[in-house]
Amino acid sequence: MRAIIQHRFGGPEVLEVAEVPPPVPLPTEIVVEVKAVGVNPVETIIRSGAFPMIGQPPFILGWDVSGVVTEVVPGVNRFRPGDEVFGMPMFPRAANAYAEYVAAPARHFALKPANIDHAEAAALPLAGLTAWQGLVDVARIGPGQRLLIHGIAGGVGLIALQIAKERGAHVVGTASAPKHELLYRLGADELIDYRTTDFAEQVRDMDVVLETIGGDYGERSLRTLRPGGLLFTAVGRNDRALAAKAEAAGMRFAGISVEPDCQGLEALAALVEKGALHPHVERRLPFEQASLAHELVASGHTTGKIVLIP
């Protein structure tokens, strides 16, 4: 089968399409013919060698998958061949998803929503589960709460916005002005152009801040929270200094480490099917343009997700 492999750490140019053996499923696993693969920022960092999470090359990156079940190991009863599924298998271990076929545990997948295509479904798993597990499981966001989302136009931010609005929250976000029209259309209540306005001077009385940028955004966000408010971060979960500052200021702190979660995937699929969640795909690129996909994602200026098509 065809896959995108890298034999050394480096820039986007190290990604190359090659022929590799197809995966062999283990007990509890299914084989999925991949129709689309989402590209995430963490993959660009792993590729570079700055974060060798899955070891040394050669390896195949990728986790966000949408496709069709082709094989089911006896004893697995969740799916049948021909089912359309999506998921984020194996994370943070290697899933080898930049490939034409993937083998992984059945419970790392859910049925694909029928009202979106495979590219849109591949935009959901990692970003969607990060948002769901953070907002629902950790923050327990609900009616009347005030939520500030940094990077609201990114992969996690766009989905977090829609989950929060469906649950009745008031959502404020930071994003560049050209993206505001889309964000208001998806339900944002207030938007701040970070290029012209200091959010820390303008925003107050937040119940929750979702931080996806890094740098000094976390510390500056403490000024926007009400007493007892929650700062949770998808990029600085091990930042003990920030956690200590939050505690000293009378705030709460939590980091998010996304994990495979078929119940979370099913909840996201239900929102999509009722029209409350719309995945946004900025570009669909063939495997041969994987390096371009990584360049776009690493720029930090994409809206929603970049998706690769085998």
N, C-alpha and C positions, 0 to 999 in steps of 0.2 A: 504494500500500500504506500501511498505518498504521505509524507509527513514533513514538517518544518523542523529541522534539527540544527543544533549548533555544536561545534567541536571545540570551541574555545570561548572564553569570556571576551567581551568587546562591545563595539558599537552595533547598530542595527545591521550592518553589513555581514555580521557573522551568521545570520539566519539564512539557511539554504533549504531548498526543497530537495528531498532525497527519497529513494525507495528503501523501506524498512519492513521487517516481518510484521504481519498483523498480530494483534494481541490475542492471547489465549485466556479465556475467563477462568477464574477460580470459583470454588463454591460460594454461593450468595451473589454472584456477579451476573451482569448482562453485557452483551456486546451491542454497541450503538454505532450505526453508520452516521457519521458526523455530517450535518448539513450546514452548520455555521458554528463559529467559535468566537466568543467575545475576547477582546484584548484589554488587559487591566494594567494600571501603573506598576503594580508589584512585579509583573513579568519583565518590564523594561529594566528594573533594578536588578533582578536576578540575572538577566542576560548580561548585564555589564560586569557582574562579579562583585558589585558593592554589597550584595546581600545573598550569599551563596546558600539559600534555604534548602535547595534540593541536591546539594553536593556539587561535584566537579563535572564539567562537560566530558563526554558528549551527553546531551539530554534533549528531551522534547518538552517545551513549555506548554502552558495552557491549562485552564480549568473550566471555563464557561462553555458549556456544550448544549447544542440543540440538535436532535437527530431522530433516527428511526431505529427501533430495536430490531436486530437481526438474529440474535441468539439469546436464549434464556437457559441458564444452567438448571438441571432438574432440582426441584425443591424451592425455586424462586417463584412466587405466586403473584407478585405485584404487577407484572407486565407480561405481555405476549409479543411474539414477533409481529412487526407491523405497527406497534404502538409508537406514537410520536411523543418524545420525552425531552425534558431539559433538566439540567442540574449542574452542580459544582463538585464533581467527585474528588475524593481523596485529600482535599486541601487540609493541611499545608504540605502533604506529601505529593510527589509527582503524579500527575494524572495523564500526562502525555496527550493532551487534548488537541494540540496543533497537528492533527492527523485525520486520515479518512475514517478510521475506526478507533473506538475507545472501549476498553473493558473495565468495569468498575462495579462496586456494590449497588444492587438494585435500590436500596434505601437511600442512596445519594441522588436519586432522580425523582421527578414527578411528571405526570402527564402534561404535555405542552398545552397551554390555552389554545382553544380552537380558533379564536378570532385574531390571532397574530401569526406572522410567518416565522420561519426558523431564525432568521437574522435578529428579529425583535426579541424572540425568546432567548437567544444567546446573549443578549444585552442584560438579561435580568439576574442570573444566579448570584454571582459574587457581590455585585453592588447591591442587589435587592436584599440578599440575606444580611449584609452588613447593616443596611438601613433598618430592616425588620427586627433583627436581634438587638440593635441598639435602641431604637425608639419604642418597640413594644415590650421586649423582654427586660431591658435594663431601665429605660426612662419611664416606661408605662405611660406614654403620651396619651392625653385624653382631652375631652371637651374643655375649651376655655384656657388651656395652657398656652403659654407664649414660648415659641421655639425659634432660635436663631440658627440658621444653617450656613456655615462657611463653605464656599465652593458649591453653591446650590445648583449651578448649571452642569456640574460634573456627573459622572456615572452614579455615584452614591447620592449626591445631592438632589438630582432630579427625582429619583425614586423616593427618597426621604420626604421631599416636599409633598408628593402625592399621598403617601401613607399618612402623613401628619394631617393633611387636610381631610382625608376620609375619616380620621378619628376625631375631628372637631377642633384641632389646634389652630392658633393664630401663628402664621409662619412669616418670619422675616429672613431675608437672605442677602448674602454678599455676592455680587457678580458684576461683570463689566456691562455697561449700558446697552450694547448691541444685543445682549441676550435677554433683556428685560421683557420684551414683548412675549416671547415664548413662555417665560416663567410666570408672568401674570396670567397668561392663557391657561396654564396648568394649575393656577390657584393661589399663587403667592400673594400675600397681603401687603407686604412692604419689601422694597428692594433698595439696596445701597450699592452704588458704584464705588467699589474699593479703590479705583484709580483716582477718584476726586474727593472722596469723603472718608474720614476716619470713623469706622463703625463704633469704636470704643467711646467716641465723644457724642454719638447720636443715639445709641440704643441703650435702653434701661429696662429693668424689671422683667428680664427673661426668666422663665422657669427652667429652660433647658437650652444648652448650646451644643450643637453637633459640629465638631471641628475636624475638617478633612484636609487642611492645608499644611500645617506644620509651622516651623519658625516661631515667631512670637505671637501667633494668633491665639494660642491657648491662654497665655498669661494675660494678654490684652482683653480676652473675652471675660475674664473674671469680673471686670468692671461693669459688664452688662447684665450680670445675674442678680436676681433678688437674693436676700439672705436665705440660705438653705438650698439654693438652686443647684442644678447639676451640670457640670461640664463633662462631656464625654467625647473621647477622641478616637479616631480611626488610625491615626498616624503616630501618636505619642503615648501609647498605652503603658510604656515602661518608664515614663518621665516622672521619677520620684520627686524631683524638685518641684515640678508643677503640681503634683498631687499634694505636697506639703503646703504650698502657697494657697491652694484652694481650701484646704482644711483650716489654715490660719485665718483665712478671710471669711470663714463660716459657710463655705460652699462644699458641695460634694464633687467627687472626681471618679470617673470610671473610664477604663480603656476597653476597646472592642477588638476581639479576635474572632473573625468570622469562622464558622464551622459548617460542614455539611449538615443539612437539616431538611428532610423531606416534608415535615409539617410546615416549616416556613415557606418552602417552595409552593406547597399547595395553597397556603394563605395568599401568597403573591399571585398565583394563577387565578384564584377566585376574584381578586380585585381587578385583574385584567379582564376577566370574562364579564364582570358587571360594568365595565367601562370606567372604573375609578382609577386605573393605573395604565399609563401609556408609555411603554419603553421608547426611548428616542435613540435612533441609530443615525449618527452623523455621516459615516462612510461605510460602504461595503466593499471590501477589497479581496482579490483572489490571493491564494497562498503565495503566489509568486511576488506579491507586493507586501509581504510580511514586514520587511524592513521599513517601508513607508508607514505602515500601521504603527510600528514602534516609535518612529519619529513623531508622528502626530500625537500619540498618547503622551510621550515624554515631554511634549511642549507645554502641557498643562492648560491648554486653551481649547480643548475639544468640548463640544456640547453633547452630553450623553456618552454614547459608546462608539468605538470603532470595532467592526466585525470582520472576521476573515471567512471566506467561502472556499471550501476545498475544490 
